[in-house]
């Protein structure tokens, strides 16, 4: 568990050091197109495929109940990172209304399309306030299990609905 938390903290620190102005540190569609054409003999006149985020999202969400469920449920929280193609969503720090001395951060990774818990990986971080500082603490695993259950039941509902249509 400590290895995962250390790895997650390193990834967050490295991503915050990026000089790229694009949210999430990713290239824009034009930058990707320019990069694809760069090594071509024809230069900027080269034929390349055009990436369409809207078309990709429509194609995947229609038959991908797990990603749709994760997207819907995490839309309730502030998001710090969302990568549709890597199928990863990370929330900002979330403070429960009744416990302001504790905060949580979730990183969700969708591993498959079918609505089952094995197709979902959730890393959970928790910090407790100690004076003016936030100190890393061991999270309550029941919160993680409740989130998994919510997502799987929503994915099952979406899968059943798409099956009927």
Buried (B, 14 or more C-beta within 10 A) or exposed (E): EEEEBEEBEEEBEEBEEEEEEEEBBBEEEEEEBEEEBEEEEEEEEEEEEEEEEEEEBEEBBEEBBBBBBBBBBBEEBEEBBBEBEEBBBBBEBEBEEEEEEBBBBBBBBBEEBEBEEEBBBBBBBBBBBEEEEBEEBEBEEEBBEEBBEEBBEBBBEBBEEBEEE
